[in-house]
Amino acid sequence: MAFGRKKHLDNESMKNGVKLITLANPQSVISEQFRNIRTNINFMNVDKEVKTIAFTSDMASTGKSTVSANVAVTMAQAGKKTILIDADLRRPTLHPTFNVSNSNGLTTLLTSRGKEMDASSVIRESGVENLSILTAGPIPPNPSELLSSKHMLDLIEVLKQEYDMVVIDLAPILDAGETQQLTSSLDGTILVVRQAHSQKLAVKRAVELLKLTNSTILGYVMNDVDADGDGGYGYGYGYGYGYGYGEEKEKKGLFGRKK
């Protein structure tokens, strides 16, 4: 029981996927907020090229898979050849989100005995122009070893040559040691926290773990921001500083599902 609070896990996204609001309603205020996140990431390219980014969180059920998927869609919509990878091998959501099989995926590549990984054999088209997806694949008994392996780093290097943006949905950093290790090899990491769900000490510890491995923290997304009674998404640079954006809730609630 981390930080003295029992976790309340929402398994809906694992069954039905997350809602791609950027596709369902691209003109909505929420979709514009996701484009704002994309814009902020683009600003990072001024001093250093950012091609590989990860989304993680302090704990589960913060909405990180919703954020990572929608930001990846906005990147593809902007004309960038993008691949979205489900590397949350404990609670994968990408295959139900895009309604594809998960019989083969990331774990298939990482457990391949061949000297060369044929990534093209398991990468799928998403149905969104410029966006490819790599599902998690069968859930392994040793996710930490697989994601911390040289195979994983080699795969990322291969994908960097093929795509403009490599977006990785990682497991919560406080739950998975491989997240901390893998982010240190990427161009940047974005932390997703959820208002009234994430604990301040847990978020602070997540930031400390990222800094411990010299991971580049691009910023954080504040999910479920309570701005004048409405939910929303915010984006900011660094722990403890950010912007909250309000929006009009739909009848079914904000996105309806959160991971």
C-alpha positions in Angstrom: 0.0 0.0 0.0 2.0 3.0 -1.3 2.0 6.1 0.9 -0.7 4.8 3.1 -3.6 5.0 0.7 -5.4 2.1 -1.0 -5.3 2.2 -4.8 -8.6 2.3 -6.6 -7.9 0.9 -10.0 -10.2 1.5 -13.0 -10.0 -1.5 -15.3 -12.5 -0.1 -17.8 -9.8 1.1 -20.1 -8.2 -2.4 -20.2 -11.5 -3.8 -21.4 -12.8 -1.1 -23.7 -9.8 1.1 -24.4 -9.6 4.8 -23.9 -11.6 7.5 -25.7 -9.9 9.2 -28.6 -11.6 12.6 -28.2 -9.1 14.1 -30.8 -10.8 11.8 -33.4 -14.4 11.8 -32.1 -14.5 15.5 -31.6 -11.4 17.3 -32.9 -13.0 20.8 -32.6 -13.7 20.3 -28.8 -12.0 22.3 -26.1 -10.4 19.1 -24.8 -8.9 18.3 -28.2 -7.4 21.8 -28.3 -5.8 21.1 -25.0 -4.2 18.0 -26.3 -2.9 20.0 -29.3 -1.5 22.5 -26.7 0.5 19.7 -25.2 1.8 18.7 -28.6 2.8 22.4 -29.2 4.7 22.5 -25.9 6.6 19.3 -26.8 7.5 20.9 -30.2 9.0 23.9 -28.3 11.4 21.5 -26.7 12.9 20.8 -30.2 14.6 24.2 -30.2 17.6 23.2 -28.1 17.5 19.5 -28.5 15.7 17.1 -31.0 12.9 15.3 -29.3 11.9 12.1 -31.1 11.3 9.6 -28.3 9.0 10.5 -25.5 7.3 8.6 -22.7 4.2 9.2 -20.7 4.2 7.8 -17.2 2.4 8.5 -13.9 2.9 8.2 -10.2 0.2 5.5 -9.9 -2.4 3.8 -12.0 -5.8 5.2 -13.0 -4.5 8.8 -13.7 -5.5 8.9 -17.3 -2.0 8.6 -18.8 -3.1 6.1 -21.5 -5.8 8.6 -22.6 -3.3 11.4 -22.7 -0.6 9.5 -24.5 -3.0 8.1 -27.2 -4.6 11.5 -27.8 -1.3 13.4 -28.0 0.0 10.8 -30.4 -3.1 11.3 -32.6 -2.5 15.1 -32.6 1.1 14.5 -33.7 -0.1 12.4 -36.6 -2.7 14.9 -37.5 0.0 17.6 -37.7 1.8 15.5 -40.4 4.4 13.7 -38.3 4.9 10.1 -38.9 4.2 8.7 -35.5 4.2 5.4 -33.7 2.5 4.8 -30.4 3.9 1.9 -28.3 2.0 0.2 -25.4 4.8 -0.5 -23.0 2.6 -0.8 -20.0 2.9 -4.6 -19.9 0.9 -4.8 -16.6 -2.2 -2.9 -17.7 -2.2 -2.6 -21.6 -4.9 -0.5 -23.3 -3.8 0.1 -26.8 -5.4 -3.0 -28.5 -8.9 -2.3 -27.2 -8.6 1.4 -28.0 -7.9 0.6 -31.7 -9.9 -2.7 -31.7 -7.0 -4.8 -32.9 -5.6 -8.2 -31.8 -3.0 -8.4 -29.1 -1.8 -11.9 -29.9 1.5 -10.3 -31.1 3.1 -7.1 -30.1 6.0 -5.6 -28.2 6.6 -8.7 -26.1 6.7 -10.8 -29.2 9.6 -8.7 -30.5 11.5 -8.6 -27.2 11.3 -12.3 -26.7 12.3 -13.1 -30.3 15.4 -15.3 -30.5 16.3 -14.0 -33.9 19.3 -11.7 -34.1 17.3 -9.1 -36.0 13.9 -8.0 -34.9 11.3 -7.7 -37.7 9.3 -4.9 -36.2 7.2 -4.4 -39.3 5.6 -7.8 -38.8 3.8 -6.7 -35.6 3.4 -3.0 -36.1 -0.1 -2.1 -37.3 -1.8 0.7 -39.0 -4.2 2.5 -36.6 -6.7 3.8 -39.2 -5.4 7.3 -38.5 -3.2 8.8 -41.2 0.5 8.9 -40.2 -0.1 6.9 -37.0 1.1 3.4 -36.5 0.7 1.3 -33.3 2.6 -1.4 -31.5 0.4 -3.2 -28.9 1.8 -4.7 -25.8 1.5 -8.3 -26.9 1.0 -11.2 -24.5 1.6 -10.1 -20.9 4.8 -11.7 -19.7 5.8 -12.9 -16.2 8.9 -10.7 -16.4 8.0 -7.2 -17.8 10.8 -5.5 -16.0 13.5 -7.7 -17.6 12.1 -7.3 -21.1 11.8 -3.5 -21.0 15.2 -3.1 -19.4 16.9 -5.3 -22.0 19.2 -4.3 -24.8 16.5 -5.6 -27.2 14.2 -2.8 -26.1 16.9 -0.1 -26.6 17.8 -1.5 -30.0 14.1 -1.5 -31.0 13.8 2.2 -30.1 16.8 3.0 -32.2 15.3 1.2 -35.1 12.0 3.0 -34.8 13.8 6.4 -34.5 15.1 5.9 -38.0 11.6 5.1 -39.4 9.4 7.6 -37.5 9.4 11.3 -36.7 8.0 10.6 -33.3 8.1 7.6 -31.0 5.5 7.8 -28.2 5.6 5.3 -25.4 2.9 4.6 -22.8 4.8 3.3 -19.8 3.6 1.8 -16.5 3.4 4.1 -13.4 6.9 4.7 -12.2 6.2 3.9 -8.6 4.9 0.4 -9.6 7.5 -0.5 -12.2 11.2 -0.3 -12.0 11.7 -0.7 -15.7 10.0 2.7 -16.3 12.7 4.5 -14.4 15.4 2.7 -16.3 13.9 3.2 -19.8 13.1 6.9 -19.5 16.8 7.6 -19.0 17.4 6.5 -22.6 14.6 8.6 -24.1 14.6 12.3 -25.2 12.0 13.2 -22.7 9.3 12.1 -20.2 5.9 13.6 -19.4 4.4 12.8 -16.0 0.6 12.5 -15.9 -1.0 13.3 -12.5 -4.7 13.4 -11.6 -6.2 15.9 -9.3 -7.8 14.5 -6.2 -6.3 11.1 -7.0 -2.5 11.5 -7.1 -0.9 12.2 -3.8 1.6 15.0 -3.5 4.3 12.8 -1.9 3.8 10.2 -4.5 4.2 12.7 -7.3 7.3 14.2 -5.6 8.8 10.7 -5.3 8.0 10.0 -9.0 9.9 13.1 -10.0 12.8 12.2 -7.7 13.1 8.7 -9.4 13.1 10.3 -12.8 15.8 12.7 -11.8 17.8 9.9 -10.2 18.5 8.4 -13.6 19.0 11.8 -15.3 15.8 11.4 -17.2 14.7 14.5 -19.0 11.4 15.7 -17.6 9.6 17.7 -20.3 6.7 18.6 -18.1 3.6 17.2 -16.6 -0.1 16.9 -17.5 -2.6 17.7 -14.8 -5.7 15.6 -15.4 -9.2 16.3 -14.0 -8.3 19.9 -13.1 -11.1 21.4 -11.1 -11.5 24.8 -12.6 -14.7 26.5 -11.5 -16.3 23.2 -11.0 -15.3 21.7 -14.4 -12.8 19.0 -15.1 -10.0 19.4 -17.6 -6.4 19.0 -18.6 -3.5 21.2 -17.9 0.1 21.2 -18.9 3.1 22.7 -17.1 6.8 22.6 -16.8 8.2 20.9 -13.7 6.6 19.6 -10.6 4.4 22.1 -8.7 4.0 24.5 -11.6 1.5 24.4 -14.3 -1.6 25.7 -16.1 -5.1 24.4 -15.5 -7.6 24.5 -18.3 -11.3 24.1 -17.7 -13.8 22.7 -20.2 -17.4 21.9 -20.5 -18.2 18.4 -19.4 -20.1 16.2 -21.7 -23.3 14.4 -20.5 -21.3 11.2 -20.0 -18.5 13.0 -18.1 -15.0 13.8 -19.0 -13.9 11.1 -21.4 -16.0 8.6 -19.4 -12.9 6.4 -18.8 -9.6 6.9 -17.2 -6.7 4.6 -16.6 
